Amino acid sequence: MAHFSGEDEVMLQAMLRQLFQSVKEKITGAPSLECAEEILLRLEETDENFHNYEFVKYLRQYICNTLGSMIEEEMEKCTSGQNQGEEFGYDTVVQHVTKRTQESKEYKEMMHSLKNIMMVVVESMINKFEEDETRSQDRQRKVQKEQSGSCCTDNCSDSDSSFNQSYKFCQGKLQLILDQLDPGQPKEVRYEALQALCSAPPSDVLSCENWTTLCEKLTTSLSDPDPMFTDRILKFYAQTFTLSPLHMTKEIYTSLAKYLELYFLSRENHLPTLSSGVDITSPNVTRLLKKVRLLNEYQKEVPSFWIRHPEKYMEEIVESTLSLLSVKHEQSHLASQKILDPIYFFALVDTKAVWFKKWMHAYYSRTAVLRLLEKKYKCLITTAVQQCVQYLELCETMKADEILGHSKHCGNKQKNFYYSGQELQYIYFIHSLCLLGRLLIYTQGRKLFPIKLKNRKDSVSLTNLLVLFTQLIYYSPSCRKMAPVVYSENYSPASMVTDVLRMLCDQKECAVECLYNSTVTEALLQPIQNLMKGTAAAPDFSEIALIHIADILARIASVEEGLILLLYGENMNSSEEESPTGAHIIAKFSKKLLEDAISIFPGSETLPVVKGAFISVCRQIYSTCEGLQVLLPYGLHDSIAKAWKKTSLLSERIPTPVEGSDSVSSVSQESPNSVAVAWEDNLLDDLLNFAATPKGLLLLQRTGAISDCVTFMFSQYAKQPQVNRQKKFGYEVLVVQVASTAAGAVALQNSGFISALITELWANLECGRDDVRLTHPRATPVDPIDRSCQKSFLALVNLLSFPAVYELTANQELPNKAEYSLREVPTCIILTVGNPIPSDHFSHPSLLLPFRTRASDLSGVTSCRGA
């Protein structure tokens, strides 16, 4: 017999009452079927959810199983008749198949069988009606006396609910399961009761009157030592999370969270300590991790739908979670004997705190989380800050190999079944770091600071926390040669901290409040100053830490507020001699790196990467007029040009692998050659960015590398690279800047850049875009220029400044032919002016004037290229 779900009951009551009436009147022949058919047709017309009801699904499945094959045969016959030339419309086919089906023997047998089945079912339901109604009324009176607030839904409270419960998970069966789940029952009986509970629809179980009692009994049974028994309970919880609405799953979640909270607070349970570590093969730990994992999976899924429900449901889930995570055991005299808190197990299953990231994403849930953190659970933030402080102290005292072992273990994908105490501390540190980083993004989250820590006189402010993060970058060790790739899941401490700082830099309001102050920038620059003084920056300091620091400095310099801070500091009146600003320190360090005046990391393969990272910071500074003025005394353009020439000579000396040579030697030659070429391109790009300002363009011309820079720019422009956030603008801006001088215009002409622009423009003028469909004629243009030609046209016009036109057209005669061949395509400015341009792409002929007037005015004027 089919089971009706809770949402089908209300709409089915009217239909079933009328069916009862027809049976009571002993109408067992055709009138009864006609009455039922009329009821069904009326419901189908008025109810849009008619086809989702279990009763209708049962009828549809019954008809499909009985008549499906015969209907398919009739359809095939009609199809074969069409192939033979007979024409059947859609309505004709439906009528034909319906008629043949109703006249068939199978249809008559099905109707007779269906009528008999329905009569038996309805007779049985009528016989049980009075008995169920009486039992339901007695139980309802008993429940009202025991409990004032019942969890039963409204559609279980009226007199018709007993009739519906004969199809559903009835109250008597649930009471039987409650009795069978009693701890005193045999193991087999309890297991069968759980099997029956899991097979029933969760919505029916949760809507029953005894649900509260069942929930309490299931929560108590979670402590059963039999793993199979607890697994069946967790399976029921998982089904409920998947199939039930929020107001039902909330009950399951809060009960499971409360159970875990009491489990950790109970002294009877043998929880692992920090010194003993965690062995996940232990049965007790395995069961505990399964429960934590189930909670964590629900935490990550619930934000996608809790906005559709009342806010109180969401607040109950949030509060039960924060209450669980805030559980702290009493501190032992020995730190190693500390009992593990729930947060350690949550960090094991969700190291990067993805659940917190999702909860903080939407304003709807973020306000509730931050409000509860501020009022009741600020200790959760305090312990996270405390964990970061302790890890920094650990980095300062422990050996690098030990810490590296913990961080590598965290990112290791291979199976490992034991976590030592130090590894657990590191995993908890990563979880705390991600949680604090997400918290600092939002204004209300930053208002939770300062934080008062135990055994610490001063509170931890926002600035203190950011300084701590920067210290973690260069105090936490990194594997020099393998650091960029060794962490498959990117769990290295320096990388994790850098990711958090990058995230803060991307949020302008957060960056202004947290990062753009002299204390944080001094902490970032401290290892650089130590290296320039010849002292050790930090124990086991590596070039990877320098790359991370340069990345953060480049992001700071890419924003106006950060650039001003680096150029002038917070006190703009102080002189450079008293306290050099960040821009001066970075420029000095970069210059010494380029000139190999600092003997750090000798023989390191990543040293060019370190140099490029700090030059990119300088590039953010000297690409502005103010920044270039500050960095002008350091002559970075000359240092970069010398380094480029040296690298260019080195790359030319490295032989290219020849076909047929030894494969081992070819591989060994390929690596340094590719590194040298990449470093050479990086230096050319840095030189090219001097052209962002007029004064910088003049410095670029003095280096004598403008032609090579323009050639490099043309090769990169052809690839159409995407402009990233730190570059601010693409190569189009640099082209206009370079073309504003005579030397730049000549370099653009010699590199083939102008020829490529003209060829592209001419192709668009003659052919249009490749993706334009020609299935219908174009409409009359109303724009000044065809969109397919606009970009190429403007690129060429912007390039033609007065110095550029002078250099490209002076002392040259304009070509003048009586006729031009169809294949004659111009490749330079002078030919473009002479050739007839198709004017159907231009609504305004005046747009053609820049080509002809500028060139004709300069025709016959002597060029000064040789000057």
C-alpha positions in Angstrom: 0.0 0.0 0.0 1.3 3.4 -0.9 2.3 5.8 1.9 1.1 9.4 1.7 3.5 12.1 2.7 2.4 14.9 5.0 1.9 17.6 2.3 -0.5 15.4 0.4 -3.0 14.9 3.2 -4.9 18.2 3.1 -5.8 18.0 -0.6 -6.7 14.3 -0.5 -9.1 14.6 2.3 -12.0 16.0 0.2 -11.5 13.3 -2.4 -11.4 10.4 0.1 -14.4 11.7 2.0 -16.5 11.6 -1.2 -15.2 8.1 -2.0 -16.2 7.0 1.4 -19.7 8.4 0.9 -20.0 6.6 -2.4 -19.0 3.3 -0.8 -21.2 3.7 2.2 -24.2 4.2 -0.1 -23.3 0.7 -1.6 -22.8 2.1 -5.0 -20.3 -0.5 -6.2 -21.0 -0.4 -10.0 -20.4 2.2 -12.6 -21.8 5.2 -10.7 -19.0 4.7 -8.1 -16.3 4.8 -10.7 -17.9 7.8 -12.5 -18.0 9.6 -9.2 -14.4 8.9 -8.4 -13.4 9.9 -12.0 -15.3 13.2 -11.6 -13.5 13.9 -8.4 -10.1 13.2 -9.9 -10.9 15.4 -12.9 -12.0 18.3 -10.7 -8.9 18.1 -8.6 -6.6 18.0 -11.7 -8.2 21.2 -13.0 -8.0 23.1 -9.8 -4.8 21.9 -8.1 -1.5 22.5 -9.8 0.2 19.9 -7.6 -2.2 17.2 -8.5 0.4 15.0 -10.2 2.7 15.1 -7.2 0.3 13.3 -4.9 1.2 9.7 -3.9 -2.3 8.5 -4.7 -2.1 9.8 -8.3 1.5 8.5 -8.7 0.2 5.0 -7.6 -2.6 5.1 -10.2 -0.2 6.3 -12.9 2.3 3.5 -12.1 -0.4 0.9 -12.0 -1.7 1.9 -15.4 1.8 2.1 -16.8 2.7 -1.4 -15.6 -0.6 -2.9 -17.0 -1.1 -1.1 -20.3 2.4 0.4 -21.1 3.5 -2.3 -23.5 0.2 -2.4 -25.4 0.2 1.4 -25.8 3.8 1.3 -27.1 2.8 -1.3 -29.7 -0.1 0.8 -30.9 2.2 3.8 -31.2 4.6 1.8 -33.3 1.8 0.7 -35.6 0.8 4.3 -36.1 4.4 5.3 -36.8 4.8 2.5 -39.3 1.6 3.6 -41.0 3.1 7.1 -41.4 6.1 5.6 -43.1 3.8 3.9 -45.6 2.2 7.1 -46.6 -0.8 7.3 -44.2 -1.0 10.8 -42.5 -1.8 10.9 -38.8 -1.9 14.1 -36.9 -1.0 14.3 -33.2 -4.7 14.4 -32.1 -5.6 11.6 -34.4 -2.9 9.3 -33.0 -4.0 10.0 -29.4 -7.6 9.3 -30.2 -6.7 6.1 -32.1 -4.5 4.7 -29.4 -7.0 5.7 -26.7 -9.8 4.0 -28.5 -7.9 0.8 -29.1 -6.7 0.7 -25.5 -10.2 1.1 -24.1 -11.5 -1.6 -26.3 -8.8 -4.1 -25.4 -9.1 -7.0 -23.0 -6.2 -5.8 -20.9 -8.0 -2.5 -20.2 -11.2 -4.3 -19.0 -9.2 -6.6 -16.8 -7.3 -3.7 -15.3 -10.5 -1.7 -14.5 -12.0 -4.8 -12.9 -8.9 -5.5 -10.8 -8.5 -1.8 -9.8 -12.1 -1.6 -8.8 -11.8 -4.7 -6.6 -8.6 -3.4 -5.0 -10.0 0.0 -4.2 -13.2 -1.5 -2.8 -11.3 -3.7 -0.4 -9.0 -0.9 0.6 -11.8 1.5 1.3 -13.9 -1.1 3.1 -10.9 -1.8 5.4 -10.4 1.9 6.0 -14.1 2.4 6.9 -14.0 -0.5 9.3 -11.0 1.0 11.1 -12.3 4.5 11.1 -14.2 4.5 14.3 -11.5 2.6 16.2 -8.7 4.9 15.0 -10.8 8.0 15.8 -11.4 6.9 19.4 -7.8 6.0 19.9 -6.6 9.3 18.5 -8.9 11.3 20.7 -7.7 9.4 23.8 -4.0 9.9 22.9 -4.6 13.6 22.1 -6.1 14.2 25.6 -3.2 12.4 27.2 -0.6 14.5 25.3 -2.4 17.8 26.1 -2.1 17.0 29.7 1.5 16.0 29.6 2.8 18.6 27.2 1.5 22.1 26.6 3.6 22.6 23.5 3.3 19.7 21.1 5.5 19.3 18.1 2.6 17.7 16.2 1.5 19.6 13.1 -2.0 21.0 12.6 -3.1 18.4 10.1 -2.6 15.7 12.8 -5.0 17.4 15.2 -8.4 17.2 13.6 -10.8 14.2 13.5 -9.7 13.2 10.0 -6.1 12.8 10.9 -6.6 9.3 12.2 -7.9 8.3 8.8 -4.8 9.7 7.2 -2.5 8.1 9.7 -3.6 4.6 8.5 -1.5 5.3 5.4 1.3 7.1 7.2 3.8 6.1 9.9 1.1 5.6 12.5 1.4 6.7 16.1 1.1 3.1 17.4 4.0 1.9 15.3 6.2 4.8 16.5 5.3 4.0 20.1 6.3 0.4 19.4 9.7 1.6 18.1 10.2 3.8 21.1 9.6 0.8 23.4 12.0 -1.3 21.2 14.7 1.3 21.4 14.9 1.0 25.2 18.4 0.1 26.3 17.0 -2.9 28.2 15.8 -4.5 25.0 17.9 -7.2 23.2 20.4 -6.0 20.5 18.4 -7.6 17.7 15.2 -5.9 18.7 16.8 -2.5 18.9 18.5 -2.9 15.6 15.2 -3.9 13.8 13.5 -0.9 15.3 16.2 1.3 13.8 15.8 -0.4 10.5 12.0 0.3 10.5 12.7 3.9 11.5 15.2 4.5 8.7 12.7 3.0 6.1 9.9 5.4 7.1 9.7 8.9 5.5 11.6 11.3 7.8 8.8 13.9 7.4 6.2 11.5 8.7 8.4 10.6 11.7 9.1 14.2 12.6 5.4 15.2 12.3 4.3 12.6 14.8 3.3 13.4 18.3 6.1 11.4 20.0 8.9 12.9 17.9 10.3 14.8 20.9 10.5 11.6 23.0 12.0 9.8 20.0 14.6 12.5 19.5 15.7 12.3 23.2 15.9 8.5 23.0 18.0 8.6 19.8 20.3 11.1 21.3 20.8 8.9 24.4 21.4 5.9 22.1 24.3 7.7 20.4 26.5 6.7 23.3 25.9 3.0 22.6 29.2 1.1 22.4 27.9 -0.9 19.4 29.3 0.9 16.3 26.7 -0.6 14.0 23.9 0.7 16.2 25.2 4.3 16.3 25.9 4.2 12.5 22.2 3.4 11.9 21.2 6.4 14.0 23.6 8.7 12.1 22.2 7.3 8.9 18.7 8.3 10.0 20.1 11.8 10.9 21.7 12.0 7.4 18.4 11.1 5.7 16.6 13.7 7.7 19.2 16.4 6.8 18.8 15.5 3.1 15.0 15.1 2.8 13.4 17.2 5.4 12.7 21.0 5.6 14.7 23.3 7.9 12.3 23.4 10.8 12.7 19.6 11.1 16.4 19.3 10.4 17.0 22.0 13.0 15.7 19.7 15.7 18.1 17.0 14.6 21.1 19.3 14.3 20.6 21.0 17.7 20.0 17.7 19.5 23.2 16.2 17.9 25.2 19.4 18.8 23.8 19.3 22.4 24.8 15.6 22.7 28.4 16.4 21.6 28.6 19.3 24.0 27.5 17.1 26.9 29.8 14.4 25.6 32.9 16.7 25.8 31.8 18.1 29.2 31.3 14.6 30.7 34.2 13.3 32.7 33.2 9.7 32.1 34.2 9.7 28.4 37.8 9.0 27.8 38.8 11.9 25.4 42.3 12.0 23.9 44.8 14.4 25.3 47.2 16.7 23.5 50.2 14.6 24.6 48.7 11.3 23.4 47.5 12.6 20.1 44.6 11.3 18.0 44.5 7.8 16.5 41.6 7.8 14.1 41.6 4.0 14.0 40.5 3.9 17.6 36.7 3.0 17.7 35.8 5.8 20.1 37.6 8.4 18.0 36.1 7.0 14.8 32.6 7.3 16.2 33.2 10.8 17.5 34.7 12.0 14.1 31.7 10.6 12.3 29.3 12.7 14.4 31.5 15.8 14.0 31.7 15.2 10.2 27.9 14.9 9.9 27.5 18.2 11.8 30.2 19.9 9.6 28.6 18.7 6.4 25.3 20.1 7.4 27.0 23.4 8.5 28.3 23.8 4.9 25.0 23.0 3.3 22.5 24.8 5.4 23.4 28.4 4.3 22.1 27.7 0.9 18.5 27.5 2.1 18.0 28.8 5.6 17.2 32.3 4.2 13.8 30.9 3.1 12.8 30.2 6.7 12.2 32.2 9.8 15.3 33.7 11.4 14.8 31.9 14.7 15.7 28.6 13.0 18.9 30.0 11.8 19.8 31.5 15.1 19.2 28.2 17.0 21.6 26.4 14.6 24.2 29.1 14.9 24.0 29.3 18.7 24.1 25.5 19.2 27.2 25.4 17.0 29.0 28.3 18.8 28.1 26.8 22.2 29.6 23.5 21.1 32.8 25.1 19.8 33.2 27.2 22.9 33.5 24.2 25.2 36.8 24.4 27.1 38.1 21.9 29.6 39.8 22.9 32.8 43.5 23.7 32.2 45.9 21.1 33.6 49.2 22.0 35.3 50.9 20.4 32.3 50.0 21.7 28.9 50.7 18.2 27.4 47.9 16.7 29.6 45.3 19.1 28.1 42.1 17.3 27.0 41.2 18.0 23.4 38.3 20.4 23.0 35.6 20.1 20.2 37.4 22.7 18.1 40.3 20.3 17.5 38.0 17.7 16.0 36.2 20.3 13.8 39.7 21.5 12.6 40.5 17.9 11.7 37.5 17.5 9.4 37.4 21.1 8.1 40.9 22.5 8.4 40.3 25.8 6.5 37.0 26.6 8.3 34.9 26.5 5.2 31.8 26.3 7.3 32.6 29.8 8.8 33.4 31.2 5.4 29.9 30.2 4.2 28.2 31.5 7.3 29.8 34.8 7.0 29.2 35.2 3.3 25.5 36.5 3.5 24.4 39.4 5.6 21.4 37.4 6.8 23.5 34.9 8.7 26.6 37.1 9.3 24.7 39.5 11.6 23.5 36.6 13.8 27.0 35.1 14.0 28.7 38.4 14.9 26.0 39.3 17.4 26.4 36.0 19.2 30.2 36.2 19.1 30.1 39.6 20.6 27.5 38.9 23.4 28.1 35.3 24.4 30.9 33.5 22.6 33.8 36.0 22.3 35.9 33.3 23.9 36.0 31.5 20.5 37.8 34.5 19.0 40.1 34.7 22.0 41.2 31.1 21.7 41.8 31.6 18.0 44.1 34.6 18.6 45.8 32.7 21.5 46.5 29.8 19.1 48.2 32.1 16.6 50.3 33.7 19.3 51.4 30.3 20.6 52.3 29.1 17.1 54.5 32.2 16.6 56.3 31.5 19.9 56.7 27.9 18.8 58.3 29.0 15.5 60.7 31.2 17.4 61.9 28.4 19.6 61.6 25.1 17.7 63.8 23.8 14.9 62.7 24.3 11.4 62.6 20.6 10.5 60.1 19.9 13.2 57.7 22.6 12.1 58.1 21.7 8.4 57.2 18.1 9.3 53.9 19.3 10.8 52.9 21.6 7.9 53.8 18.9 5.3 51.8 16.4 7.2 48.8 18.7 7.1 48.9 18.9 3.3 49.7 15.3 2.7 47.1 13.4 0.8 48.5 10.0 1.7 46.6 8.1 4.4 47.8 8.7 7.9 46.0 7.4 10.9 47.8 9.2 13.8 48.1 12.9 14.6 50.6 13.9 17.2 49.9 16.7 19.7 52.1 19.2 17.7 50.4 18.3 14.5 47.0 18.9 16.1 48.2 22.2 17.3 49.3 23.1 13.8 45.9 22.0 12.3 44.1 24.1 15.0 46.4 27.1 14.1 45.4 26.8 10.4 41.7 26.7 11.4 42.1 29.7 13.7 44.0 31.6 11.0 41.3 31.1 8.4 38.6 32.0 10.9 40.3 35.2 11.9 41.0 36.2 8.3 37.4 35.9 7.4 36.3 37.8 10.5 38.6 40.8 9.7 36.9 41.4 6.3 33.8 42.7 7.9 33.4 45.9 9.9 31.4 44.3 12.8 34.0 41.6 13.0 36.8 44.1 13.4 34.9 45.7 16.2 35.4 42.6 18.3 39.0 43.8 18.8 41.0 44.4 21.0 41.1 40.9 22.5 42.3 40.3 26.1 44.5 37.2 26.4 45.4 35.2 29.5 49.0 35.6 30.8 49.4 38.8 28.7 49.4 42.3 30.1 48.3 44.2 26.9 45.3 43.5 24.8 45.7 42.3 21.2 44.5 45.0 18.8 43.9 44.8 15.1 47.4 46.2 14.4 49.0 43.7 16.8 47.2 40.9 15.0 48.4 42.0 11.6 52.0 42.4 12.8 51.7 38.9 14.2 50.6 37.7 10.8 53.5 39.3 9.0 56.0 37.9 11.5 54.5 34.4 10.8 55.6 34.8 7.2 59.3 35.1 7.9 59.5 33.2 11.2 57.7 30.1 9.9 60.3 28.1 7.9 60.0 27.1 4.3 61.7 24.4 2.2 63.9 26.5 -0.1 63.9 24.5 -3.3 60.6 22.7 -3.0 58.5 25.2 -1.0 56.3 26.4 -3.9 55.2 22.9 -4.9 55.7 20.7 -1.8 52.3 21.5 -0.2 49.8 19.8 -2.4 46.9 21.4 -0.6 48.7 24.7 0.1 48.9 24.3 3.9 52.4 25.8 4.4 52.2 28.5 7.2 53.7 31.3 5.1 51.4 30.6 2.2 48.3 30.4 4.4 49.2 33.7 6.1 49.9 35.3 2.7 46.5 34.1 1.4 44.8 35.8 4.4 46.7 39.1 3.8 45.9 39.0 0.1 42.2 38.6 1.0 42.4 41.6 3.3 44.2 43.7 0.6 41.4 43.0 -1.9 38.8 44.6 0.5 39.6 48.3 0.4 37.8 49.4 3.6 39.4 46.5 5.5 42.9 47.2 4.0 42.7 50.9 5.0 41.8 50.0 8.6 44.1 47.1 9.0 47.1 47.3 6.7 47.7 50.9 5.7 49.6 52.0 8.7 53.3 52.4 9.5 53.4 49.7 12.1 52.3 46.9 9.7 54.5 48.2 6.9 57.5 48.4 9.2 56.9 44.8 10.2 56.8 43.8 6.5 60.0 45.7 5.8 61.9 44.6 8.9 63.5 41.5 7.3 64.6 43.6 4.3 66.3 46.2 6.5 68.0 43.4 8.4 69.3 41.9 5.2 70.7 45.2 4.0 72.4 45.6 7.4 74.0 42.2 7.0 72.1 40.7 10.0 69.9 37.7 10.0 66.3 38.5 9.2 65.0 35.5 11.2 66.0 32.0 12.0 65.7 29.8 8.9 64.6 32.8 6.8 64.2 31.8 3.1 63.7 33.5 -0.2 60.1 32.2 -0.3 59.3 34.5 2.6 60.7 37.4 0.6 58.5 36.5 -2.3 55.4 36.5 -0.1 56.4 39.9 1.5 56.9 41.4 -2.0 53.5 40.2 -3.1 51.8 41.9 -0.2 53.8 45.1 -0.7 52.9 45.2 -4.4 49.2 44.9 -3.5 49.5 47.7 -1.0 51.3 49.9 -3.6 48.6 49.2 -6.2 46.1 51.3 -4.3 46.3 55.0 -3.9 46.1 55.0 -0.1 48.8 52.3 0.2 51.0 54.1 -2.3 50.9 57.3 -0.3 51.8 55.4 2.8 54.8 53.9 1.1 55.9 57.2 -0.4 55.5 59.5 2.6 54.6 57.4 5.6 51.9 58.4 8.1 53.9 61.5 9.1 54.4 63.2 5.8 56.5 66.0 7.4 59.4 63.7 8.6 62.6 63.7 6.5 64.1 60.7 4.8 67.2 60.7 7.0 65.2 60.5 10.2 62.9 57.6 9.1 63.1 56.4 5.5 59.8 55.5 4.2 58.8 52.1 2.7 59.4 53.3 -0.9 63.1 54.2 -0.2 63.7 50.9 1.6 62.2 48.9 -1.2 64.1 50.9 -3.9 67.5 50.4 -2.1 66.9 46.7 -1.6 65.8 46.2 -5.2 68.9 48.1 -6.5 71.2 46.0 -4.4 69.5 42.8 -5.5 69.9 43.8 -9.2 73.6 44.7 -8.7 74.2 41.5 -6.6 75.4 43.6 -3.8 73.6 41.4 -1.2 75.0 37.9 -0.7 71.9 36.1 0.3 70.9 32.6 -0.7 74.0 32.0 -2.9 73.3 29.6 -5.7 69.5 29.7 -5.2 67.5 29.0 -8.3 64.6 31.2 -7.1 66.8 34.3 -6.6 65.6 35.8 -10.0 62.0 35.3 -8.8 62.9 37.3 -5.6 64.4 40.1 -7.7 61.4 40.2 -10.0 59.0 40.3 -7.1 60.6 43.4 -5.6 61.0 45.1 -8.9 57.3 44.6 -9.4 56.7 46.5 -6.2 59.0 49.3 -7.5 57.0 49.2 -10.8 53.8 50.0 -8.9 55.6 53.0 -7.5 57.4 54.4 -10.6 54.4 54.0 -12.9 53.0 57.1 -11.2 54.5 60.6 -11.4 54.8 61.0 -7.6 56.4 57.6 -7.2 58.9 58.2 -10.1 60.0 61.5 -8.5 60.7 59.7 -5.2 62.6 56.8 -6.8 64.5 59.0 -9.3 67.7 59.3 -7.2 68.2 55.5 -7.2 68.5 55.1 -11.0 66.5 52.0 -11.1 66.1 52.3 -14.9 69.9 52.0 -15.3 70.1 49.1 -12.9 67.3 47.2 -14.7 68.8 48.0 -18.1 72.2 46.6 -17.0 70.6 43.5 -15.6 68.7 43.0 -18.8 71.8 43.3 -21.0 73.7 40.9 -18.7 70.8 38.4 -18.8 70.5 38.8 -22.6 74.1 37.9 -23.1 73.8 34.9 -20.8 70.7 33.6 -22.7 72.6 33.9 -26.0 75.5 31.9 -24.7 73.3 28.9 -23.6 73.3 26.6 -26.6 69.9 25.5 -27.9 69.3 21.7 -27.7 70.0 20.0 -31.0 68.0 17.1 -32.4 69.8 13.8 -31.8 71.8 15.0 -28.9 71.9 13.3 -25.5 68.4 13.6 -23.9 69.8 14.1 -20.5 72.0 17.0 -21.5 69.1 18.5 -23.5 66.9 18.5 -20.4 69.6 20.0 -18.3 70.1 22.8 -20.8 66.4 23.5 -21.2 65.9 24.5 -17.6 68.5 27.4 -17.3 67.6 28.6 -20.8 63.9 28.9 -20.0 64.7 30.6 -16.7 67.0 33.1 -18.4 64.4 33.9 -21.1 61.7 34.4 -18.5 63.9 36.7 -16.4 64.9 38.6 -19.6 61.2 39.2 -20.5 60.4 40.2 -16.9 63.2 42.9 -17.0 62.0 44.2 -20.4 58.4 44.5 -19.0 59.8 46.4 -16.0 61.7 48.8 -18.3 58.6 49.2 -20.5 56.5 50.3 -17.6 58.7 53.4 -17.2 56.8 54.7 -20.2 53.7 55.1 -18.1 54.8 58.6 -17.3 56.4 61.2 -19.6 59.5 61.5 -17.4 59.7 57.8 -17.2 59.6 57.5 -21.0 62.5 59.9 -21.2 64.5 57.7 -18.8 63.6 54.7 -20.9 65.0 56.4 -24.1 68.2 57.1 -22.3 68.8 53.4 -21.5 68.8 52.7 -25.3 66.5 49.7 -24.8 63.3 51.3 -26.2 63.3 49.4 -29.4 63.7 46.0 -27.6 60.9 47.1 -25.1 58.6 48.0 -28.0 59.3 44.7 -29.8 58.6 42.8 -26.5 55.4 44.8 -26.1 54.2 43.9 -29.6 54.8 40.2 -29.0 52.8 40.5 -25.8 50.1 42.6 -27.3 49.5 40.0 -30.0 48.7 37.5 -27.3 46.0 39.8 -25.9 46.8 39.2 -22.3 44.2 39.9 -19.6 45.0 42.9 -17.4 45.3 41.9 -13.8 44.5 44.1 -10.8 48.0 45.2 -10.1 48.9 46.3 -13.7 46.0 48.8 -13.7 46.1 49.2 -17.5 47.0 47.2 -20.6 49.6 47.8 -23.3 47.2 50.2 -25.2 48.0 53.0 -22.8 51.8 52.3 -23.1 51.5 52.4 -26.9 50.0 55.9 -26.8 52.7 57.0 -24.4 55.5 55.6 -26.5 54.1 57.1 -29.7 54.1 60.6 -28.2 57.9 60.8 -28.9 59.8 60.6 -32.2 62.0 57.7 -31.0 59.0 55.8 -29.7 57.2 56.2 -33.0 60.2 54.9 -35.0 60.4 52.0 -32.6 56.8 51.2 -33.1 57.2 51.3 -36.9 60.3 49.1 -36.9 58.7 46.5 -34.6 55.8 46.0 -37.0 53.3 47.2 -34.5 51.8 49.9 -36.7 51.7 47.6 -39.7 49.7 45.1 -37.7 47.2 47.8 -36.6 46.7 48.9 -40.1 46.3 45.4 -41.5 43.7 44.7 -38.8 41.8 47.9 -39.5 41.8 47.3 -43.2 40.6 43.7 -42.8 37.7 45.0 -40.6 36.9 47.7 -43.2 36.8 45.4 -46.1 35.4 42.2 -44.6 33.9 43.1 -41.3 34.0 40.7 -38.4 34.2 37.0 -38.9 31.3 36.3 -36.6 28.8 38.6 -38.4 26.0 36.6 -40.0 25.1 37.4 -43.5 21.6 35.8 -43.5 19.9 39.2 -43.7 21.0 42.6 -44.9 22.5 45.1 -42.3 20.4 47.9 -41.0 21.2 51.5 -41.9 24.0 52.5 -39.6 23.3 55.2 -37.0 26.6 55.1 -35.2 29.5 57.3 -36.3 31.6 54.2 -37.1 30.8 50.5 -37.6 31.4 48.7 -34.3 33.5 46.1 -36.0 36.0 48.8 -37.0 35.8 51.1 -33.9 38.4 49.5 -31.8 41.1 49.2 -34.5 40.3 52.7 -35.8 40.6 54.3 -32.4 43.8 52.4 -31.6 45.4 53.8 -34.8 44.1 57.3 -34.3 45.3 57.5 -30.7 48.7 56.4 -31.8 49.1 59.2 -34.4 50.3 62.1 -32.2 52.1 64.9 -34.0 55.6 63.5 -33.4 54.4 60.1 -34.7 52.8 61.5 -37.8 55.9 63.6 -38.5 58.2 60.6 -38.2 56.0 58.3 -40.2 55.0 60.6 -43.1 57.5 63.4 -43.4 59.4 63.8 -46.6 57.3 61.1 -48.4 55.1 61.6 -51.4 51.5 60.6 -51.1 50.7 57.7 -53.4 48.2 58.6 -56.1 47.1 55.8 -58.5 44.3 55.9 -61.0 43.1 52.5 -59.8 44.0 50.0 -57.1 43.8 46.2 -57.3 41.5 44.3 -54.9 44.4 42.6 -53.2 46.4 45.7 -52.5 46.4 46.2 -48.8 48.3 49.1 -47.1 50.9 48.3 -44.5 52.0 51.8 -43.4 50.5 55.1 -42.7 51.4 56.8 -46.0 49.8 54.0 -48.0 46.7 54.2 -45.8 46.3 57.9 -46.5 46.7 57.4 -50.2 44.4 54.3 -50.6 40.7 54.8 -51.0 39.1 53.8 -47.6 35.7 52.1 -47.9 33.4 54.9 -46.6 30.4 52.7 -46.1 31.7 51.9 -42.6 31.7 55.6 -41.6 28.5 57.5 -41.1 30.5 60.7 -40.8 33.2 61.3 -43.4 34.9 63.7 -41.1 36.3 60.7 -39.2 38.6 60.1 -42.1 40.3 63.5 -41.7 43.0 62.5 -39.2 44.6 60.2 -41.8 44.7 62.7 -44.6 45.0 66.1 -43.0 47.9 65.2 -40.7 49.8 63.5 -43.5 49.1 66.1 -46.2 50.2 69.0 -43.9 53.6 67.2 -43.4 54.1 66.1 -47.0 57.4 67.3 -48.2 58.8 68.2 -44.8 62.2 66.7 -44.1 62.2 64.0 -41.5 64.5 64.3 -38.5 65.0 60.6 -38.0 68.7 60.9 -38.5 69.0 63.9 -36.2 
